[in-house]
Amino acid sequence: MATELVGEMAVMRTIAAGFAEEHARTIELSGQTLAPLPADHWRRGLMLLYRGAALLSLQRVEDAIATLKQAVALNEVEGSQQLVLIAKSHLASVYVLRGQLQKAVRLYREVLQQKPAHDPPLVGPLLAHGGLCNLFREWNDFPSALVHLEAGLELDRYIGGLLTTTWAVYLPLARVYLAQGRREEAFAALFHIAEAARIASSAHSSALVSAWRTRFYLALGDVDAAARWANDAGLSLAALPADLADLTLHEMTSMTLARLAIAQEQARAALPPLEHLLTLAAKAHRTTSFLELLLIQSQAYEAIGQREQALALLKQALQHAEPEGYMRLFLDEGAPIVKLLLNLRETSPEQQAYLQALLAALPEQETTQPAGSREDTHQKGILRCEREAVLLL
């Protein structure tokens, strides 16, 4: 009886740590809980799910995949369908980090197909709708993205209150709005996440959504607002924290600071931390982060006048991105990357077709930039003429 009570308390502590977004603590507690449990104990499936979700949040890709696969298998044996759907949705999200977008979309769809018809709204399908929205957004298919957003938001109205589900639907919503040039709606979606983080007293989510907001400011050309974020938070590239336990927040903060340095004509200072992050991403097979870091590096080298190195990095990004069809990753970088894309030469037939698809998508974007943007009207006209010339070729 005493052993059973101790086990119950350990489970509750793990769940509490998971809700509090104490990811390292969740991994530690779940390990302590799993160690004494028999291989067929029903609690193992639940604890593996919490452990896998924490590993996903920390972007420990390979560990997360192994753990979540175990969670799926054990919960299927136990007949815990809701936990199976959540584990599969998390697993699909890990595949996105790994750059396996097609594999992720198949698994998200599998979750929606396996959803019981008469059950109340479930977290698993909500996560799947949010994940599919994000993938279709990446592929520049906004109509399909919005279909899944509407379904996800409808589920969120019933389930609401969980930070995980709030991030799952409102971040893709904000990014879709930003890509469509709907600035107020984009920031409103981020504000919704910030409010959920405040209510949950989550320092992790509060800091992360603040970094996302700053990234949006930079995309809109508002360098002053981005600089205020860095100053208010006491952040700089020269004083980045050495602790990488929260890799998601560290990487997002570092990339945002690097973008800010480029916008402030201090691109050279951004190169060492970008190189370090690039090495970490490559080693951990985090392809989506790896690609974004390559694009930021490319812009940094262009900003300091090293065009050849900038084009080499961009070409490398195209090579890795083409098989999975990344689109918004390039398009959301705006005019600096467009200018470099237009100067690429000697690409393979596959890369050339991919490049044409990226350039063809540009007229569909909201290209109007606010006052204070880096690109003036004359430069936009030059880029537009260059793009048309490449498409004609």
C-alpha positions in Angstrom: 0.0 0.0 0.0 2.8 2.4 0.9 4.6 1.6 -2.3 1.5 2.3 -4.3 1.0 5.6 -2.6 4.6 6.6 -3.3 4.1 5.7 -6.9 0.9 7.8 -7.1 2.8 10.8 -5.6 5.6 10.5 -8.1 3.1 10.4 -11.0 1.4 13.6 -9.7 4.7 15.4 -9.3 5.7 14.5 -12.9 2.3 15.8 -14.2 2.6 19.0 -12.1 6.1 19.6 -13.5 4.8 19.0 -17.0 2.0 21.6 -16.6 4.4 24.1 -15.2 6.7 23.7 -18.2 9.5 22.6 -16.0 10.8 20.4 -18.8 14.1 19.2 -17.3 12.3 18.5 -14.0 9.6 16.5 -15.9 12.3 14.4 -17.5 14.0 13.8 -14.1 10.8 12.9 -12.3 9.5 10.7 -15.0 12.7 8.7 -15.0 12.4 8.3 -11.2 8.8 7.1 -11.6 9.5 4.7 -14.5 12.5 3.0 -12.9 10.7 0.9 -10.3 7.6 0.2 -12.5 7.1 -3.2 -14.1 7.4 -3.2 -17.9 3.6 -3.8 -18.3 2.4 -1.3 -15.7 -0.3 1.1 -16.9 1.5 4.1 -15.6 4.4 3.6 -17.9 2.5 4.8 -20.9 1.4 8.0 -19.2 4.9 8.8 -17.8 6.5 8.1 -21.2 4.1 10.6 -22.8 5.0 13.3 -20.3 8.7 12.5 -20.7 8.4 12.6 -24.5 6.6 15.9 -24.5 9.3 17.4 -22.3 12.0 16.1 -24.6 10.2 17.6 -27.6 10.0 21.0 -25.8 13.7 20.9 -25.3 14.3 19.8 -28.9 16.1 16.6 -27.9 15.0 15.1 -31.2 16.3 11.5 -31.1 15.4 10.9 -27.4 11.9 12.3 -28.0 11.3 10.0 -31.0 12.4 6.9 -29.1 10.3 7.9 -26.0 7.2 8.9 -27.9 7.2 5.7 -29.9 7.3 3.7 -26.7 4.4 5.9 -25.4 2.3 5.1 -28.5 3.0 1.3 -28.2 2.3 1.0 -24.5 -0.9 3.2 -24.6 -2.2 1.2 -27.5 -1.8 -2.0 -25.5 -3.6 -0.4 -22.6 -6.4 0.9 -24.9 -5.8 4.5 -23.9 -6.8 6.0 -27.1 -6.6 9.7 -26.0 -3.0 9.2 -24.9 -2.2 7.4 -28.1 -3.4 10.4 -30.2 -1.5 12.9 -28.1 1.7 10.9 -28.3 1.3 10.5 -32.1 0.7 14.3 -32.5 3.8 15.0 -30.4 5.8 12.5 -32.5 4.7 14.2 -35.7 5.9 17.5 -34.2 9.3 16.0 -33.6 9.5 14.9 -37.2 8.9 18.6 -38.2 11.9 19.6 -36.1 13.8 16.9 -37.9 12.8 18.3 -41.2 10.6 15.3 -42.2 7.6 17.3 -43.1 5.9 14.7 -45.3 6.3 12.0 -42.6 4.8 14.5 -40.1 1.8 15.3 -42.2 1.0 11.6 -42.6 1.1 11.1 -38.9 -1.0 14.1 -38.1 -3.6 12.9 -40.6 -3.5 9.4 -39.0 -4.4 11.1 -35.7 -7.5 12.8 -37.2 -8.6 9.5 -38.9 -8.3 7.6 -35.6 -10.2 10.2 -33.6 -13.3 8.6 -32.1 -16.5 10.0 -33.7 -18.6 10.4 -30.6 -16.0 11.3 -28.0 -15.8 14.9 -26.5 -13.1 17.2 -28.0 -9.7 15.7 -27.6 -6.2 17.3 -27.1 -4.6 14.9 -29.7 -6.7 16.0 -32.6 -6.3 19.7 -31.6 -2.5 19.3 -31.7 -2.8 17.5 -35.1 -4.9 20.4 -36.6 -2.4 22.9 -35.3 0.5 20.9 -36.7 -1.2 20.6 -40.1 -1.9 24.3 -40.2 1.7 25.0 -39.6 2.8 22.6 -42.3 0.4 24.0 -44.9 1.5 27.5 -43.9 5.1 26.4 -44.5 4.1 25.1 -47.9 2.4 28.5 -48.6 -1.0 26.8 -48.9 -3.0 29.3 -46.8 -6.5 27.9 -47.7 -5.6 24.5 -46.4 -3.9 26.0 -43.3 -7.0 28.0 -42.4 -9.2 24.9 -42.6 -7.1 23.2 -39.9 -6.9 26.5 -38.0 -10.7 26.8 -37.8 -10.9 23.2 -36.6 -8.2 23.7 -34.0 -9.6 26.9 -32.7 -13.1 25.3 -32.4 -11.5 22.5 -30.3 -9.6 25.0 -28.2 -12.8 26.7 -27.3 -13.8 23.5 -25.5 -10.5 22.3 -24.2 -8.9 25.8 -23.6 -6.6 26.6 -20.8 -3.7 24.4 -21.7 -0.5 26.2 -22.7 0.4 23.4 -25.1 -2.8 23.6 -27.0 -2.7 27.5 -27.0 0.8 27.4 -28.6 -0.4 24.7 -31.1 -3.0 26.8 -32.7 -2.3 30.5 -31.9 1.4 30.5 -33.1 0.5 29.2 -36.6 -2.4 31.6 -36.6 -0.1 34.5 -35.9 2.4 33.4 -38.5 -0.3 33.1 -41.2 -1.6 36.6 -40.4 1.9 38.0 -40.5 2.5 36.4 -43.9 -0.8 37.9 -45.2 0.2 41.4 -44.0 -2.5 41.4 -41.3 -0.3 43.0 -38.6 -2.9 43.7 -35.9 -4.3 40.2 -36.1 -0.9 38.7 -35.9 0.0 40.5 -32.7 -3.4 39.8 -31.2 -2.7 36.1 -31.7 0.6 36.4 -29.9 -1.1 38.4 -27.2 -3.4 35.5 -26.6 -0.4 33.2 -26.0 1.1 35.8 -23.7 -2.1 36.0 -21.6 -2.2 32.3 -21.3 1.4 32.2 -20.2 0.7 35.0 -17.7 -2.3 33.1 -16.2 -0.2 29.9 -16.0 2.7 31.9 -14.4 5.0 30.3 -17.1 8.3 32.2 -17.3 9.3 30.0 -20.2 6.3 30.7 -22.4 6.3 34.4 -21.5 10.0 34.8 -22.6 9.4 32.7 -25.7 6.4 34.7 -26.9 8.3 37.9 -26.3 11.0 36.7 -28.6 8.4 35.8 -31.2 6.9 39.2 -30.9 10.3 40.8 -31.5 10.9 38.6 -34.5 7.6 39.9 -35.9 8.8 43.5 -35.3 12.0 42.8 -37.3 10.0 41.2 -40.1 8.0 44.4 -40.3 11.1 46.6 -40.2 10.5 48.0 -36.7 14.1 47.8 -35.5 13.5 50.3 -32.7 10.8 48.0 -31.1 13.1 45.0 -31.4 16.0 46.9 -29.8 13.7 47.9 -26.8 13.0 44.2 -26.3 16.7 43.4 -26.1 17.4 46.4 -23.8 14.5 45.8 -21.5 15.4 42.1 -21.1 19.2 42.8 -20.8 20.0 40.6 -23.7 22.9 40.8 -26.1 24.9 38.5 -28.4 28.0 39.2 -26.3 26.3 38.0 -23.1 24.2 35.0 -24.2 23.6 32.5 -21.3 25.9 29.5 -21.4 23.2 27.2 -20.1 21.5 25.4 -23.0 19.1 23.4 -20.9 16.2 25.3 -22.4 17.4 25.0 -26.0 14.1 26.2 -27.5 14.2 29.6 -25.7 18.0 29.9 -26.1 17.9 29.3 -29.8 15.0 31.6 -30.5 16.5 34.4 -28.4 19.9 34.0 -30.1 18.4 34.0 -33.6 16.3 37.0 -32.8 19.4 38.9 -31.5 21.3 37.9 -34.6 18.6 39.3 -36.8 18.6 42.5 -34.8 22.4 42.8 -35.1 22.1 42.5 -38.9 19.3 45.1 -39.0 21.6 47.4 -36.8 24.5 46.9 -39.2 26.4 44.8 -36.7 26.2 41.6 -38.7 29.8 40.6 -38.0 29.0 40.1 -34.3 26.2 37.7 -35.2 28.5 35.2 -37.0 30.1 33.4 -34.1 26.9 32.6 -32.2 25.2 31.6 -35.4 28.0 29.2 -36.3 27.8 27.6 -32.8 24.0 27.2 -33.1 24.4 25.8 -36.6 26.8 23.1 -35.3 24.4 22.2 -32.5 21.4 21.9 -34.9 23.4 19.8 -37.4 24.6 17.4 -34.6 21.1 16.9 -33.2 19.5 16.5 -36.7 17.2 19.5 -36.1 16.9 20.3 -39.8 14.3 23.1 -39.6 16.5 25.1 -37.2 19.5 24.2 -39.3 17.9 25.7 -42.4 16.7 28.9 -40.7 20.2 29.4 -39.2 21.7 29.0 -42.7 19.4 31.7 -44.0 20.3 34.1 -41.2 24.0 33.4 -41.7 23.6 34.0 -45.4 22.1 37.5 -44.7 24.9 38.3 -42.2 27.6 37.5 -44.8 25.8 39.6 -47.4 25.5 42.5 -44.9 29.3 42.5 -44.5 30.0 42.4 -48.2 30.9 38.7 -48.6 28.4 37.8 -51.4 30.1 34.6 -52.4 29.9 33.1 -48.9 26.3 34.3 -48.6 25.3 32.6 -51.9 27.1 29.4 -50.9 25.1 29.2 -47.6 21.8 29.9 -49.5 22.6 27.2 -52.0 23.2 24.8 -49.1 19.9 25.7 -47.6 18.1 25.2 -50.9 19.7 21.8 -51.3 18.5 20.6 -47.9 15.1 22.3 -48.1 14.0 21.2 -51.6 13.1 17.5 -50.8 10.5 18.6 -48.3 9.3 21.6 -50.1 10.0 24.4 -47.6 8.5 27.7 -48.8 7.7 30.2 -46.0 11.1 29.6 -44.5 12.6 31.5 -47.4 9.7 33.8 -48.3 9.3 35.1 -44.7 12.9 36.4 -44.8 11.7 39.0 -47.2 13.8 41.2 -49.6 17.3 40.3 -48.4 16.9 36.6 -49.2 14.9 37.4 -52.4 17.8 39.5 -53.6 20.2 36.6 -53.0 17.9 34.1 -54.6 17.9 36.2 -57.7 21.7 36.1 -57.8 22.1 32.3 -57.5 23.8 30.6 -60.5 24.8 27.1 -61.4 22.1 25.3 -59.5 21.0 21.7 -60.3 17.8 21.1 -62.3 16.0 20.2 -59.1 17.2 23.3 -57.3 16.4 25.5 -60.3 12.8 24.2 -60.4 12.5 24.8 -56.7 14.0 28.3 -57.0 11.4 29.0 -59.7 8.6 27.9 -57.4 9.9 30.2 -54.6 10.1 33.2 -56.9 6.7 32.4 -58.4 5.2 32.5 -55.0 6.4 36.1 -54.3 3.6 38.0 -56.2 1.1 36.2 -53.9 2.7 37.7 -50.8 1.7 40.9 -49.0 4.9 42.8 -50.0 4.0 46.2 -48.6 6.5 47.2 -45.9 5.9 49.9 -43.3 7.8 53.1 -43.0 11.3 52.5 -41.7 11.8 49.3 -43.8 15.2 48.5 -45.0 14.0 48.4 -48.7 12.9 51.6 -50.3 10.6 51.9 -53.3 13.4 52.0 -55.8 15.0 48.9 -54.4 11.7 47.0 -54.5 11.3 48.0 -58.2 14.7 46.6 -59.0 13.9 43.3 -57.2 10.6 43.1 -59.0 12.3 43.5 -62.4 15.0 41.0 -61.5 12.4 38.5 -60.4 10.4 38.9 -63.6 13.5 38.4 -65.6 14.4 35.2 -63.8 10.9 33.8 -64.2 11.0 34.5 -68.0 14.3 32.6 -68.2 
